[in-house]
Amino acid sequence: MADAPQTMVIVGGGLAGAKAAETLRAEGFTGRVILLAEEREHPYERPPLSKGYLAGNSAREKVFVHDPTWYAANDVELHLGVTVDRIDRQAREVHLADDGVLGWSRLLLATGASPRTLDVPGAELGGIHYLRRLPDADRLRATLRTLGRENGTLLVVGAGWIGLEVAAAARAYGAEVTVVEPMATPLAVALGPELGRFFAQLHQDHGVRFHFGASVTSFEGQDGMVLAAHTDDGEEFPAHAVVVGIGAAPNTGLAAAAGLELATGPGEGGGVAVDGSLRTSDPLIHAAGDVASAEHPLFGRRFRVEHWANALNGGPAAARAMLGQEVVYDRVPYFFSDQYELGMEYSGYAAPGDYARVVLRGDAGRREFIAFWQADDGRVLAAMNVNIWDVTAPLQALIRSRRPVDPDRLADPGVPLTEL
């Protein structure tokens, strides 16, 4: 008797889910591929939401992973605006909010993450924005245009990547920008204080005002619209609009309710615990993208990566593993950012406390340099190239080598990266 046709169900219509569906077909899978998207938009990429699209430099249709006709042409059953209520592991079914039930042979969770919200008095006022979805970017883009025309003020809560990219876009429109951040520098967790100070200076040179060491405790409004924010050090900041960018939390509700193991250890970032092939504690269920906390063979630890490249590469890796292929997901973490005239790429992983020093190669004053995060034993854990291009491959090879390097050779532009 021939085997029954298999059904691959993907929960989550973002980049990871869409690329997983694409990979299943590219690898020759002929069974059913069902992609369940909670949003009503076709799957899209998120970086433009705080970069090119928000800044008005790229068109809306450029954000989509595939042309809308691709799904039907490749026999991918795309369901938009669908909420999955629960997973029945024993019956191998997903139950939908509209009482629909879908059976699966293999299941991929690509449910992403949601913005952390600011729970303070006045948080419900109009004019307070979070940026995660395409409609969020649509609204914020219109707001920034208006602020620019009217010389309005944007208050940004949080000096992480989203906060800084939004600040750069707002300044390009001509808006006044103030950033409130509880740490002593921007990007303190992502880059540490050494490079945090560099990004603070970049934004200050473009007219952004920072208020460090303080947290927003309340918002004040009139006629339902925000007018100002108050901080725990007694300051008041007028604002015609607010963007809150204080991080994101993985959407683990479905996984937790289904009894799948979650990542709860220090530094693991929460999320669904997966092994090196992105398999959860149930061997028939995989997870990829922002929701997955993966064992990384290169770094010898589990962590969760929220960046674009992880979704781009993790979705296909999970799809191949679902097909029974031998998969070791050991990509070097990578992300990029564009702010004003500065472009940067970051490879590797160096959490606070993991590294002993930061070594610079090049001219930080001209904003053309490479930064290296080194461990005590001289291994390079991470590297960031700023306005220097086509060096990602040798930088990632250096990180993969786990080879100790003399800091003086790291800092010397005369030593080719390939010799390190």
Disulfide bonds with the S-S distance in Angstrom:
none
